[in-house]
Amino acid sequence: MLCHDALSRGHQTVFLSLFDLTAKMAKAKNLYNFIEYYAKVPVLCLDELGYVIPTKEQADCIFQIASKRAEVATTLVTTNLIPSQWGKVFDTVTASAILDRLSMNGRFITFEGRSYRSKQ
């Protein structure tokens, strides 16, 4: 919904799951260019954090993207995990560093209730 709102307001937005991001990362010919692309997208929506566990190298790249975006772009992350559980996805140092960058100028929003994917 937040990504849709950004799109409707004319912001360039990229929406992809962590699975898709790591798959694209694995195929990238140049990781520097890959990181720079995702670091500069005005609105990045990263869905399903926790569905896949990135490798150490992938986690380091995700940190670099989050770090470069921290003060210049909007990053939305969806997950069923509370921040203290991000150590299940990344090692604890990387999880802490990513959360630090995301919370620098951001906020955490918790949605409760039934999944929007549930049948009515």
C-alpha positions in Angstrom: 0.0 0.0 0.0 2.8 2.5 0.9 4.7 1.6 -2.3 1.5 2.0 -4.3 1.0 5.4 -2.8 4.6 6.4 -3.7 4.0 5.3 -7.3 0.7 7.2 -7.5 2.5 10.3 -6.3 4.9 10.0 -9.2 7.9 8.7 -7.3 10.2 6.2 -9.1 9.7 3.0 -7.1 11.2 -0.5 -7.1 9.3 -3.2 -5.4 10.9 -6.6 -5.0 11.2 -9.4 -2.4 14.4 -10.2 -0.6 14.3 -13.5 -2.6 14.3 -11.5 -5.9 17.0 -9.1 -4.7 19.3 -11.9 -3.7 18.6 -13.7 -6.9 19.4 -10.6 -9.0 22.5 -10.0 -6.8 23.8 -13.6 -7.6 23.4 -12.9 -11.3 24.9 -9.4 -11.2 28.1 -8.9 -13.3 29.3 -6.0 -11.2 28.2 -5.8 -7.5 29.3 -2.2 -7.2 26.9 -1.2 -10.0 24.2 -3.4 -8.5 24.6 -1.7 -5.1 24.7 1.8 -6.6 21.5 1.2 -8.6 19.5 0.1 -5.6 21.1 2.8 -3.4 19.8 5.5 -5.8 16.2 4.4 -6.4 14.0 7.1 -4.8 11.7 4.5 -3.2 12.8 0.9 -2.5 10.2 -1.5 -1.2 11.9 -4.7 0.0 9.2 -7.3 0.7 9.3 -10.6 2.7 12.5 -10.0 4.8 12.9 -13.3 6.6 11.6 -15.6 3.8 15.2 -16.3 2.6 18.5 -16.2 4.4 21.1 -14.3 2.4 24.7 -15.4 2.3 27.3 -13.3 4.2 28.3 -11.6 0.9 24.6 -10.8 0.1 24.0 -9.5 3.6 27.0 -7.2 3.3 25.6 -5.9 0.0 22.2 -5.4 1.5 23.9 -3.4 4.3 25.7 -1.3 1.8 22.4 -0.5 0.0 20.7 0.4 3.3 23.7 2.5 4.4 23.9 4.5 1.2 20.1 5.0 1.2 19.9 6.0 4.9 19.9 9.8 4.5 18.9 10.3 0.9 16.1 7.9 -0.1 13.0 6.1 1.2 13.3 2.4 2.1 10.3 0.3 3.0 10.8 -3.2 4.4 8.0 -5.7 5.1 8.5 -8.6 7.4 6.7 -10.7 9.9 9.8 -10.4 12.2 10.2 -7.8 14.9 13.6 -6.1 14.8 15.0 -8.2 17.6 14.5 -11.3 15.4 16.4 -9.9 12.4 19.4 -11.9 13.7 17.6 -14.9 12.3 18.1 -13.4 8.8 21.5 -11.7 9.1 24.2 -12.3 11.6 23.6 -10.1 14.7 26.2 -7.4 13.8 24.9 -7.0 10.2 21.2 -7.0 11.5 22.1 -4.3 14.0 23.9 -2.2 11.4 21.0 -2.5 8.9 18.4 -1.6 11.6 20.5 1.3 12.7 20.6 2.7 9.2 16.9 2.1 8.6 15.9 3.8 11.9 18.3 6.8 11.4 15.5 8.9 9.8 12.8 6.3 9.7 10.2 4.7 11.8 8.8 1.2 12.4 5.1 0.6 11.7 3.4 -2.5 13.0 0.2 -3.6 11.3 -2.0 -6.0 13.2 -4.9 -8.0 11.9 -5.6 -10.4 9.2 -3.4 -10.7 6.1 -4.6 -8.7 3.1 -3.8 -11.9 1.2 -6.5 -13.8 3.1 -9.8 -14.5 1.4 -12.6 -12.3 2.6 
